[in-house]
Amino acid sequence: MPHIRVMLDYFHPWPNSAGLYVARARRWYAEGGLDVELVVQDPGRGDTLEYLARGEVDFGIFPPNRLLARRAEHGQPLIAVSAINHRGLEAIQTTTSTGITRPRELAGRRIAYNPTPRGRAMVRHLVAADGGDPDAVISVDAGSRELTVDDIAAGEADATFGNYWSWDALRGDLPEEQRVTWPVDEIGAPRYHSYLLGTNETLLDQHPALVRDFLAVTARGYAAAAQEPDATLELLEQVIPYFPRPLIARSLALIAPTWTDADGRWGVIDEGRMGPYAHWLAENGAIPDDRDWAKSFTNGLLDVAT
C-alpha cells in the first residue's frame, strides 16, 4: 500500500480540508489501497508548493496565484489536478464603529493585510471598483497575522483584507450586528478558485492511476462531509480541538457549498476562472506573465471529466 503525504492549505486544519479527513476516517483511502497522511506546513521550510517542488509531499492544497507564479518564475513542474473551492474566500472586514459602509470609503483609512504584490493589487482593485481612490488607502502590514474584528475595535486598523468569510471573519467576540464583512467576489474581485489540489508533474506522469484513485476517493470524502455535517463536525473537533464547536460548525456550513461548481461537480477546474485570473495577476504584477496558465492544471484525472 503506497504511503501518500498530503499537505493542507494552512498552518492548521480547518473545515476546508474536511473531505480528506472524512475519506481517511471511513477508511475509503485504505480500501482503495492508499495509506494517506495529512500534514501541515512548517513556514520556516516554505509553503505547500515548496514542499511539492522538493518532493517531500505527494499532493497539496494551494492558491492558484502561487502555482502560476512558481511556474512562470522558476518553471517548476507543478500542476493542479482538481479544484477545492469554486469561490474566492477572502473578504474585507470592518466594524460599524468605523463608519465605513462601502469599499470606496477605505480611501484615507487604514487597512491591515499582508502586502504581497497580489494583496496590494487586490485591495487597490476593490477600492477602485467601487469608485474610490486606491492611492489614498493607508496600508498596515499585518504579515501573516489574521486580525479579527476585535483588533479593529481595539484600533489596530480600520479594516482588514484577506480574512476568509468562512473562517477568520467568524472569530472574535464582537457582536454580529457590529461586524461588516464583504466577500471579495461580491464587491468586484475577479473570479478565481481560492484553493486547488495539485501534485508534481513527475508523479502525474509516472503514476496516473494513483492520482485518479486518490481524486475519486477524495471527491467521495468531500461529498460525505457536505451531506453529513454532524458527523463531520465530530471528526473535525478531533483534529482542531482548540477551536469552539460553534465556530467549526458555522464555518463548515459556509464552506461546504464552495466545494462544488454550478453543476454540482466536485473538483472541476474552471478555465473561465483560471485564464482571466492569470491575466489579471500578470497585469497587476503579481506574476511575471500569464502565458503558461492553460498548462498549469488538468481535469483529465477526474471521474466527472472522463
C-alpha positions in Angstrom: 0.0 0.0 0.0 1.7 3.3 -1.1 2.2 5.9 1.6 0.7 9.2 0.3 1.5 12.5 2.1 -1.0 15.3 1.5 -0.2 18.9 2.7 -3.1 21.1 3.8 -3.6 24.7 2.9 -2.9 26.4 6.2 -0.9 26.3 9.4 -3.5 24.1 11.0 -6.5 22.1 9.7 -9.8 23.9 9.3 -13.2 22.8 7.7 -11.9 23.3 4.2 -10.0 20.1 4.4 -12.9 18.1 5.9 -13.3 15.9 2.8 -9.8 14.5 3.3 -10.4 13.7 6.9 -13.7 12.1 6.2 -12.3 9.9 3.5 -9.5 8.7 5.7 -11.6 8.2 8.8 -14.0 6.0 6.9 -11.1 4.0 5.5 -12.0 4.8 1.9 -8.4 5.6 1.1 -7.3 2.3 2.7 -9.9 0.4 0.8 -8.5 2.0 -2.4 -5.0 0.8 -1.5 -3.8 4.2 -0.3 -2.1 5.0 3.1 -2.8 8.7 3.4 -1.1 11.0 5.9 -2.4 14.6 6.2 0.2 17.2 7.2 0.6 20.9 7.6 3.4 23.1 6.6 6.3 24.5 8.6 6.5 28.1 7.4 10.3 28.0 8.0 10.5 25.5 5.2 8.2 27.1 2.8 4.6 26.8 1.7 2.8 23.8 0.3 4.1 24.3 -3.2 7.7 24.4 -1.9 7.2 21.0 -0.3 5.7 19.7 -3.5 8.7 21.1 -5.5 11.1 19.3 -3.2 9.2 16.1 -3.5 8.5 16.0 0.2 4.8 15.6 -0.2 2.7 13.9 -2.9 -0.3 16.2 -3.0 -1.0 19.6 -1.7 -3.7 22.3 -1.4 -2.6 25.8 -2.6 -3.9 29.1 -4.1 -3.8 29.3 -7.9 -1.8 32.5 -7.9 1.1 30.8 -6.1 1.0 28.0 -8.6 1.1 30.3 -11.6 3.9 32.4 -10.0 6.1 29.3 -9.5 5.6 28.0 -13.0 6.3 31.4 -14.5 9.2 32.4 -12.3 11.0 29.1 -11.8 9.5 26.7 -14.4 8.6 24.3 -11.6 6.8 21.2 -12.8 3.8 21.6 -10.5 0.2 21.1 -11.7 -3.3 21.3 -10.3 -5.5 18.3 -10.7 -8.7 19.4 -9.0 -10.4 22.4 -7.5 -11.2 22.6 -3.8 -13.2 25.9 -3.8 -15.3 27.5 -6.6 -15.4 30.9 -4.9 -12.9 33.4 -3.6 -12.8 33.0 0.2 -11.3 36.3 1.1 -13.2 39.3 2.5 -12.8 42.9 3.5 -13.9 43.3 7.1 -14.6 46.3 9.3 -16.9 47.3 12.1 -19.9 49.6 12.3 -18.0 51.8 14.7 -15.6 52.9 11.9 -18.4 54.4 9.8 -17.1 52.6 6.7 -20.2 51.4 4.7 -18.7 50.5 1.4 -15.2 49.7 -0.1 -14.6 53.2 -1.6 -14.7 54.6 1.9 -11.5 52.8 2.6 -9.7 55.7 0.9 -7.8 57.6 3.6 -8.3 54.8 6.1 -6.0 52.1 7.5 -6.5 48.6 6.1 -4.4 45.7 7.5 -3.3 42.9 5.3 -0.2 41.0 4.0 1.0 43.5 1.4 2.2 41.0 -1.2 2.1 42.2 -4.8 -1.1 40.2 -5.2 -2.6 41.5 -1.9 -1.8 45.2 -2.8 -3.3 44.7 -6.3 -6.5 43.2 -4.9 -7.0 46.0 -2.3 -6.5 48.6 -5.0 -8.8 46.8 -7.4 -11.6 46.5 -4.9 -11.4 50.2 -3.8 -11.3 51.4 -7.4 -14.1 49.0 -8.4 -16.4 50.9 -6.0 -15.2 54.3 -7.3 -12.7 55.1 -4.6 -9.1 56.3 -4.8 -6.8 53.3 -4.3 -3.8 55.7 -3.8 -5.4 57.1 -0.7 -5.6 53.8 1.1 -3.2 53.5 4.1 -1.7 50.0 4.2 -0.9 48.4 7.6 1.4 45.5 7.2 -0.2 42.6 9.2 2.2 40.0 7.8 0.8 36.5 8.3 -1.4 37.7 11.2 -5.2 37.4 10.7 -6.6 40.3 12.6 -10.1 39.9 13.9 -12.9 42.4 14.4 -11.8 42.7 18.0 -8.5 44.0 16.7 -10.3 46.6 14.6 -12.4 47.6 17.5 -9.2 48.0 19.6 -7.9 50.4 17.0 -5.2 48.4 15.3 -6.7 49.2 11.9 -9.9 50.5 10.3 -10.4 47.4 8.2 -8.8 44.2 7.1 -8.3 42.3 3.8 -7.6 38.6 3.5 -9.7 37.2 6.3 -11.9 34.3 5.0 -15.6 35.0 5.3 -15.9 31.3 6.1 -13.3 31.2 8.9 -11.2 34.1 10.2 -14.0 36.6 9.8 -16.1 34.5 12.2 -13.7 34.8 15.0 -13.7 37.4 17.8 -16.1 38.4 20.5 -17.7 41.5 18.8 -21.4 41.0 18.4 -22.6 40.0 14.9 -24.6 43.2 14.4 -21.4 45.3 14.8 -19.5 43.4 12.1 -19.3 44.4 8.4 -18.0 41.6 6.1 -17.8 41.9 2.3 -16.7 38.7 0.4 -14.4 39.9 -2.4 -16.4 38.1 -5.1 -19.4 40.2 -4.2 -17.6 43.6 -4.5 -15.9 43.3 -7.8 -13.0 40.9 -7.5 -12.0 38.7 -10.5 -13.4 35.2 -10.3 -11.0 32.6 -9.0 -10.7 29.3 -7.2 -9.4 30.1 -3.7 -7.7 26.7 -3.5 -6.6 24.0 -5.9 -5.3 20.5 -5.2 -2.2 19.5 -7.0 0.9 17.4 -7.4 4.2 17.2 -9.1 4.2 16.5 -12.9 6.6 13.6 -12.3 4.0 11.8 -10.1 1.3 12.5 -12.6 3.3 11.2 -15.5 4.6 8.1 -13.7 1.5 7.1 -11.6 -1.6 8.5 -13.3 -3.8 5.6 -11.9 -2.7 6.6 -8.3 -3.7 10.2 -8.9 -7.0 9.1 -10.4 -7.8 6.8 -7.5 -6.8 9.4 -4.9 -9.1 12.0 -6.5 -12.0 9.6 -6.7 -11.8 8.8 -3.0 -11.3 12.5 -2.1 -14.4 13.5 -4.1 -16.3 10.9 -2.2 -15.0 12.3 1.1 -16.0 15.9 0.3 -19.5 14.8 -0.8 -19.9 13.0 2.6 -18.5 15.9 4.5 -21.1 18.2 3.0 -24.0 15.8 3.3 -23.3 14.7 6.9 -22.3 17.9 8.8 -22.9 16.5 12.3 -20.6 13.5 11.8 -18.1 15.8 10.0 -18.2 18.3 12.9 -17.5 15.5 15.4 -14.5 14.4 13.3 -13.2 18.0 12.9 -13.3 18.5 16.6 -10.7 15.7 16.9 -8.2 17.4 14.7 -8.8 21.1 15.7 -9.9 20.7 19.3 -8.6 24.2 20.2 -11.5 26.0 18.3 -15.0 26.3 19.7 -17.6 23.9 18.3 -20.0 26.7 17.1 -17.1 28.3 15.1 -16.3 25.0 13.4 -20.0 24.2 12.7 -20.7 27.6 11.2 -17.5 27.5 9.1 -18.4 24.1 7.8 -21.9 25.2 6.8 -20.4 28.2 4.9 -17.5 26.5 3.2 -19.3 23.3 2.1 -21.2 24.9 -0.8 -18.0 26.2 -2.3 -16.7 22.6 -2.9 -18.9 22.1 -6.0 -19.4 24.1 -9.1 -22.8 25.4 -10.5 -23.4 21.9 -11.9 -22.8 20.2 -8.6 -19.5 18.7 -9.6 -16.5 18.4 -7.3 -13.0 19.1 -8.5 -13.5 20.5 -12.0 -11.2 23.4 -12.5 -12.9 26.2 -14.5 -10.7 27.6 -17.3 -13.1 30.6 -17.3 -11.7 31.4 -13.9 -8.1 30.4 -14.4 -7.4 32.3 -17.7 -8.9 35.7 -16.8 -7.5 35.5 -13.3 -4.0 34.7 -14.6 -4.3 37.7 -16.9 -5.4 39.9 -14.0 -2.4 38.7 -11.9 0.0 39.4 -14.7 -1.5 42.8 -15.5 -1.1 43.8 -11.8 2.5 42.5 -11.4 1.6 39.6 -9.2 3.1 37.0 -11.6 5.7 37.6 -14.4 3.3 36.6 -17.2 0.2 34.5 -18.0 1.5 32.6 -20.9 1.5 29.2 -19.1 -1.8 29.3 -17.4 -3.5 26.7 -19.6 -0.8 24.1 -18.8 -1.0 24.7 -15.0 -3.9 22.4 -14.5 -5.8 19.4 -15.9 -9.2 17.9 -15.3 -8.3 14.7 -17.0 -7.9 12.6 -13.9 -11.4 13.4 -12.5 -14.2 10.9 -13.0 -16.6 13.6 -13.8 -14.4 14.8 -16.7 -14.0 11.4 -18.4 
